[in-house]
Amino acid sequence: MTRRPIALALPLLLAMTAACSGGSKGERGQAAASTVDSTTTTRLVTGTYPLTGMPAVDPAKAARRAVTVKIDNNVDARPQAGVDHADVIYEEFTEGITRFVVIFQSSDAPQVGPVRSVRPADPNIVKPLGGPLVFSGGSPAVLGLVRASGITLVTENDTDTLKRRAGRSAPHNLYTDTNLLFKKAGTGTPPPSFSPFLRPGEAVSAAGALPATMVKLSPAPGVTAAYQWDATAGLWRRSTDGKPHMLEGGAQISPKNVIIQYTRYSGFPADQKVRFPEVVGSGDALVLVNGMQIKAKWTKASVAAVTTYVDAAGKPISLAPGQTWVHMQEIGSPVTVG
């Protein structure tokens, strides 16, 4: 029983002896750097990022506020930039297309966009997660609603933070950088946990969970989205309108979790052509995690509350650590799971 500790200690003793004796200055520096790196890595992993459940290897990022960017999904806006670095993405229908509400906290992206206009539901989605809401324009009535929400706003007028890119046509040429956004956000508290997350090696055990390899839906009239389960990578690979949905840099949209949240849509009183999801309340949902589908119930008790998802037994559903994509899907619209 004593041989293993002795065997493990001997290389460490030899390394320490070498570092303190005849090696060259470069060798000593390399040994010292290796020791520091090992110690630093061990010290930094002290918890998980609140929105992804991934190991918090950077305590500064784990402690910072979230920032949210409104990104276009018009065909002329593709390929978008930075979405693959986000923690959580909400997709909502508006005026014949969809737009993304993209939330960053644990990772950074040097290009994010194209940034587009705000909609009535956005403050209700963002409020519990905190941090600035970044967008470009909106109708006067919607802007009034957003300003009254108390959320920090970053708009196209913040030219130090949002910039026009050459080679892209307006209005699909406004971009930002998360480094600039987090500087704009300033100090504050990190967001609450988005969800319970599975522990390493833990299997999906939600009540009623069934295998699933693909899901197809229409997030807007005339728009289709599909996700194919990649068991090797542990990701849901997305296609839009029958083609892989690729981003700048060549990455495919591939979240770890997909949530289809069936939501009632309403017309905005000041502009009936603007329709938005009622995100406060409760309803049905379908949660896709680790190649499984789970029929669920969602609840958001107030604007300030985080949405919860529970299984058929009323137990909170644990997601796979990583990025989550939430479709605000209109009640009654078709969804096919295979």
KEFI-490651 format. One record per residue (C-alpha): residue in one letter; x, y, z. Coordinates in steps of 0.05 Angstrom, whole numbers, plus 5000, padded with zeros to 4 digits. Example, Ala and Ser with C-alpha at 12.3 -4.5 7.8 and 13.67 -1.06 7.14 Angstrom:
<sites>
A524649105156;S527349795143;
</sites>
This chain:
<sites>
M500050005000;T505950475010;R509250374943;R504650834902;P506051464944;I513551334941;A513351224866;L509351864856;A513852284902;L520352064870;P519452434803;L517253054840;L523553024884;L527952924823;A524653514787;M525653964848;T532953754853;A534053894779;A530854574785;C535554774842;S542054514811;G546354444749;G541154594694;S541855204650;K537955844664;G533055674608;E531854984637;R530655274706;G525855784678;Q522055244640;A521554814703;A519255404744;A514155594692;S511354884690;T510554884765;V507055564765;D502355354709;S500354714746;T499155084811;T495255644776;T490755154739;T489054794803;R487655444840;L483155734785;V478255154779;T474155334840;G467155264813;T463055324749;Y460755884704;P453556054722;L450556034652;T454155424624;G456054984683;M463054914654;P469154924700;A470855644719;V478155664697;D478156434698;P475456724764;A475057424735;K470357194680;A466256774729;A465157394772;R463457894717;R456658124693;A453357834632;V452458244568;T446958124517;V447258294443;K441358294394;I443557954330;D439957914263;N438157254230;N435957534163;V439057144106;D443157764088;A445957784158;R449157094152;P454256864169;Q453757184238;A459857284282;G461257094354;V455056664368;D459356044380;H462556394440;A455956564474;D453356214536;V445856244522;I442056444459;Y434656584454;E431356574386;E424956964377;F420257074318;T418857784295;E415858044230;G417057434186;I424157274210;T427757094274;R432857464315;F437757224367;V438457474439;V445657274451;I448457264522;F455957264537;Q459157174605;S464456624607;S467656734539;D469757294493;A469057424419;P472957954379;Q467158034329;V459858004348;G454158164301;P450958404260;V447458804315;R440158964302;S434059284335;V430659144401;R423858824411;P418658844468;A420558174499;D427958304503;P428058664571;N423958104602;I428857584576;V435057974598;K432758254665;P434457664710;L441257564677;G443358284686;G448558674648;P447659144588;L442959014530;V446359184464;F442159354403;S441359824344;G434860214341;G427560054351;S420760384345;P419560974392;A414460584433;V419059984441;L424960424459;G420660744513;L418960064541;V426259844541;R428660484574;A423560394629;S426159694645;G432159964684;I437059544643;T443459874621;L442960004546;V448460044494;T445960294426;E448460494358;N449961174387;D455560864429;T460460904372;D466360724417;T463060044427;L459159904362;K462560014296;R460859944222;R464859424184;A467459504114;G465258974065;R458258894094;S452059264071;A447659674118;P443859514161;H447758864169;N454559184182;L454359394255;Y458858984300;T461858994369;D467158644411;T465958324479;N472158644508;L469059324494;L462359084521;F465058834587;K468759494596;K462159844584;A458659384633;G463359574689;T463459214756;G457458844781;T454958164803;P454957544759;P448357264735;P444756714774;S445355994752;F441655874687;S440055154706;P442354544744;F447854194704;L449853464697;R456153254734;P461752924694;G459552234674;E452452334699;A446952054653;V440452404637;S435352144688;A429452614678;A422552294681;G420052094613;A426652204577;L426951854509;P432451794456;A432652324401;T437352434343;M434153024309;V429053574316;K425954014262;L421754634273;S419355284240;P421655864285;A418256344237;P413656274176;G417856064117;V423955924161;T426155224182;A431255014234;A433754314247;Y438654014297;Q442253354287;W445253004347;D452752884340;A454152354392;T461652374382;A462153124395;G456253154443;L453153724404;W446653894366;R448854114296;R444254644268;S441654744197;T437455334175;D432955284114;G436154614096;K443454834099;P448554784156;H448255444194;M455455674191;L458556274226;E464456714209;G470756314219;G467655674194;A464255414258;Q457255114253;I452055314304;S452454714351;P449654804422;K450254284477;N442854364494;V436654574456;I430354804491;I423854904453;Q419655344497;Y412355384473;T410356104482;R404256534467;Y405757104419;S402257784425;G401758394381;F405059014408;P399459524422;A403260104390;D405059704328;Q400959084314;K405658824261;V410858724316;R409458064351;F413257834412;P413457224459;E410157274528;V416057014568;V413057124638;G408256564658;S408655814645;G407555294591;D410154684557;A417254564533;L421654044500;V428753974526;L434053634484;V440353424522;N445552884508;G441552544453;M435152524495;Q428552894491;I424753094554;K417753354556;A417853924605;K414254504637;W417155204639;T415655734691;K417956454697;A414256754757;S416257484744;V420557914699;A426257864749;A425857104755;V430056594718;T425956114676;T425755404705;Y424654754668;V421954134703;D420453434679;A414053034685;A415452894758;G416453634773;K423953554782;P428654084753;I432053844690;S439653824690;L442854064625;A449553854596;P455054364613;G455954834554;Q451955284508;T444355274510;W439755494453;V432555684471;H427255734417;M421356174436;Q416655744395;E409555974382;I404355504412;G401455044359;S407155114310;P409854444284;V415854104316;T418253424293;V422952984335;G426152354310;
</sites>
